[in-house]
Amino acid sequence: MKILFVLLVSVSLMFAVVNINSATQKDFASLKGVGVKKASDIVSYRTKAKCFKSIDELAKVKGIGKKTVEKNRKNLVLGKCK
């Protein structure tokens, strides 16, 4: 039973939704094609811009292109700005 629980939790974390207006560097680093450096760049961009206006705006971050956005689109949400 414990193994099943751990498996279910692991699978749910693999497909976690990332709110691009509140996500941490660690959250962004969990996305496909996004490592620690790119995740840091995303957080820096968001800080300067105040918030993202659309999911597609992620492609404006240096090192994050349209292909990376498309690979992750189903796991991204646009939350309210802080």
Buried (B, 14 or more C-beta within 10 A) or exposed (E): EEEEEEEEEEEEEEEEEBEBBBBEBEBBBBBEEBEEEBBEBBBEBBEEEEBBEEBEBBBEBEEBBEEBBEBBEEBBBBBEEE
